[in-house]
């Protein structure tokens, strides 16, 4: 007997539900790394008369964990979002995914990349989701992910590829729903890359 994905008569999940479920999936991939950071910080602070270096390192670990917790927090507004700041968060978050082998994330950032018409947490969600898809495809092998960012048309193109993954992994339904809601596109290319295009943010003139 074939299994059904949902009970008969139940409507399919909408875009917001798919996106929320995918965000939770990504949060789950960070739990072990965040726990490790906070446990180490706690250990250092429970030393009898901890040295200043231990206090400084524990504060740094707590700050890193807090930054990670904020990066995927739902914000408000639609932009502008600077990719340079988002990429720092993505690098920090992907390093916390301890259920995967250590991963190299190489960046190639062209000049004149515009700010994006999305929230920072949405951009982080999409980039972390694509990076995670390549990690899952790599399995027990250490993934080597390359991200190229360049302006294209009225937006920015972000092409991610992994040196040995062919074809590119299938994007999660929640990611596709989020991209569509932002007016962007996410495509699997013949070269093994996942290409994400997002529209640029444009300031409206007063009274327009």
Secondary structure, DSSP 4 states (H G I P E B T S, - for coil): -PPPSS-TTPPPP-HHHHHHHHHHHHHHTTHHHHHHHHHHHHHHHTSTT--HHHHHHHHHHHHHHHHHHHHTS---S---B-HHHHHHHHHHHHTT-TTS---EEEEEE-TTPPPBSS-HHHHHHHHHHHHHHHHHHHTTSPPEEEEEEEEETTEEEEEEEETT--SPPPPPHHHHHHHHHTT-EEEE-TTS-EEEEEEBP-PPPTT-
